[in-house]
Amino acid sequence: MKFKSKRKMLVINNFLIDLPSPSNISTWWNFGSILGMCMMIQITTGIFLTMHYSPNMEMAFKSIIQITRNVNYGWNLRNIHANGASMLFIMMYLHTGRGLYYGSYKLKKTWLTGSMMIMMLMATAFLGYVLPWGQMSFWGATVITNLISAVPYMGEMIVQWMWGGFAVDKPTLNRFYTFHFILPFVVTMMIMMHLIFLHETGSSNPMGTKNNIDKIPFHPFFTIKDILGLIITMSIMLTIINMNPFITTDPENFTPANPMVTPIHIQPEWYFLFAYAILRSIPSKLGGVIALMMSILMLMTMPFTMNNKFQSNKLYPINKIILWTFTNTFILLTWIGARPVEEPYIITGQIITMIYFSMFLLMPLMSKKWDKI
């Protein structure tokens, strides 16, 4: 038993405490640990919420009211879970942006597991958005699941199989609730894989050098930085929860789901708006679905298309311009996704969508040209 406990301590030491980390990594490397904290908050609050939630079409909306009004600190749990999702996506987008800017896609296994986690977290968040069973939840579920009907030959059958009937109904809500509960634990397993692959290669660094010899122990130097990042994130989150907890909630979602009344503007949560804008920009239904999927899957092509000699894009001035353009494009797509489907927003969305995808083609080309100079 003593041998086993010593072995466990040795693994913990090597895995975290004595992990050699580049001495020059900046605050941008804090977002990984902040994401881990956000994930823990979501799982913990989710478990407590599920004790009182009823995945039944007649009771779902009422159970949310019951949680908010009658359960001790239920209002707080619900607000933390809802706003925690927004915080999770902010940190995830910043973490991914840092990876693009500093060339973390060179660590192939780490990057690919991270990209898969983005897809799974987006699916989990969509399933969770349906559970309150408000107007926007119901119609969001109807619109997004209907997109699968664009698949040739089998589309309609797959959609009806997902719904468990001919429309979004009781079986749909039950299935969405089940998968929303299970997927976070699958993501947790993937986080462990993500960390194991990261520890095989070690962290990237701002200089982009692969064999960086200037390394220091992770503890106490970076644990202090991480704790500071966690405190700042928690402070921001608690301020939002106590000052304006419904800042990102659509007003339509305060009305119980009614299949007979369609909202004027059906739109998802803000963190899906960029993908929704891309979907709307393609006139073809199937083309829109493919573009929607490719907006995330393009990240998985980066380790194979980027053959630049140096890891960090900071050393490629042209790529720096492209990446900042990409950031602005992402923000503009989020804004366009919240606008009504009318001119000039339609043509603007189409232009910005073209720019978004061209970024993934330009970066590899510019890196090769810069390497020849």
Residue pairs with C-beta under 8 A, 6 or more apart in sequence:
15 195
15 199
16 218
16 219
17 217
17 218
17 219
18 217
18 218
18 219
19 199
19 217
19 218
20 202
20 215
20 216
20 217
20 218
21 202
21 203
21 215
21 216
21 217
21 218
21 221
21 222
22 202
22 203
22 204
22 205
22 212
22 214
22 215
23 214
23 215
23 216
23 221
24 205
24 206
24 207
24 214
25 203
25 205
25 206
25 222
26 206
27 225
27 229
28 94
28 98
28 101
28 102
29 98
29 203
29 222
30 225
30 226
30 229
31 91
31 94
31 95
31 98
31 229
32 95
33 226
33 229
33 230
34 91
34 226
34 229
34 230
34 233
35 88
35 91
35 92
35 95
36 191
37 230
37 233
37 234
38 84
38 87
38 88
38 91
38 233
39 88
39 184
39 187
39 188
39 191
41 80
41 84
42 81
42 84
42 85
42 88
42 184
43 184
43 185
43 188
45 77
45 80
45 81
45 84
46 81
46 181
46 184
48 77
49 67
49 77
49 78
49 81
50 181
52 63
52 66
52 67
52 71
52 74
53 60
53 63
53 64
53 67
53 131
53 177
54 60
54 62
54 63
55 131
55 173
55 174
55 176
55 177
55 178
56 170
56 173
56 174
57 133
57 169
57 170
57 173
57 257
60 131
60 132
60 133
60 173
61 132
61 133
61 134
61 256
61 257
64 78
64 132
64 133
66 74
67 74
67 75
67 77
67 78
68 74
68 75
68 78
69 75
71 77
76 241
79 241
79 245
80 237
80 241
82 245
82 248
82 249
83 237
83 240
83 241
83 245
83 247
83 248
84 237
85 125
85 128
85 269
85 271
86 248
86 269
86 270
86 271
87 233
87 236
87 237
88 121
89 121
89 125
89 271
90 271
91 233
92 118
92 121
93 271
93 330
95 114
96 114
96 118
96 299
97 323
97 327
98 104
99 105
99 111
99 114
100 302
100 313
100 323
100 326
101 312
101 313
101 314
101 320
101 323
102 204
102 205
102 206
102 208
102 311
102 312
102 313
102 314
103 204
103 208
103 306
103 308
103 310
103 311
103 312
103 313
104 110
104 111
104 204
104 311
105 111
105 299
105 302
105 303
105 306
106 204
106 210
106 303
106 306
106 311
107 197
107 198
107 201
107 204
108 303
109 197
109 200
109 201
110 194
110 197
110 198
110 201
111 299
111 300
111 302
111 303
112 300
112 303
113 190
113 193
113 194
113 197
114 194
115 296
115 297
115 299
115 300
116 190
116 300
117 187
117 190
117 191
117 194
118 296
118 299
119 296
119 297
120 183
120 186
120 187
120 190
121 187
122 272
122 296
123 179
123 183
124 179
124 180
124 183
124 184
124 187
125 269
125 271
125 272
126 140
126 144
126 268
126 272
127 176
127 177
127 179
127 180
127 183
128 180
129 137
129 140
129 268
129 269
130 137
130 138
130 140
130 141
130 173
130 176
131 137
131 173
131 176
131 177
131 180
132 253
133 173
133 256
133 257
134 250
134 252
134 253
134 254
134 255
134 256
134 257
135 252
135 253
135 255
135 256
135 257
135 258
135 261
135 263
136 250
136 252
136 253
136 263
136 266
136 267
137 253
137 257
138 168
138 257
138 258
138 259
139 257
139 262
139 263
139 266
140 266
140 267
140 268
141 168
141 172
141 176
142 167
142 168
143 266
144 268
145 159
145 162
145 163
145 168
145 172
146 159
147 279
147 285
147 288
147 289
147 292
148 155
148 158
148 159
148 162
148 289
149 155
149 156
149 158
149 159
150 285
150 286
150 288
150 289
151 158
151 286
151 289
152 286
160 166
162 172
162 175
163 169
163 171
163 172
164 170
164 171
164 172
164 174
164 175
165 171
165 172
167 259
168 259
202 212
202 215
204 311
204 312
205 212
205 312
206 312
206 314
207 312
207 314
207 315
208 310
208 311
208 312
208 313
208 314
208 315
209 310
209 311
210 311
240 247
248 269
248 270
250 267
250 269
252 263
265 340
267 273
267 276
267 337
267 338
268 276
268 337
270 334
270 338
272 337
273 333
273 334
273 335
273 336
273 337
273 338
274 295
274 330
274 333
274 334
274 337
275 292
275 295
275 296
275 337
276 292
276 337
277 333
277 334
277 336
277 337
277 349
277 352
277 353
278 288
278 291
278 292
278 295
278 333
278 349
278 353
278 356
279 288
279 289
279 291
279 292
280 288
280 337
280 341
280 346
280 349
281 288
281 291
281 346
281 349
281 350
281 352
281 353
282 288
282 290
282 291
282 353
291 353
291 357
294 357
295 356
295 357
298 357
298 360
301 360
302 360
305 360
305 363
305 364
306 363
306 364
306 367
307 364
307 367
307 368
308 316
308 364
308 367
308 368
308 370
308 371
309 371
310 316
313 319
313 320
313 323
313 363
313 367
314 320
316 366
316 367
316 370
317 370
318 366
318 369
318 370
319 363
319 366
319 367
319 370
322 359
322 362
322 363
322 366
323 359
323 363
325 355
325 359
326 356
326 359
329 352
329 355
329 356
329 359
330 356
332 348
332 352
333 349
333 352
333 353
333 356
336 345
336 348
336 349
336 352
337 349
339 345
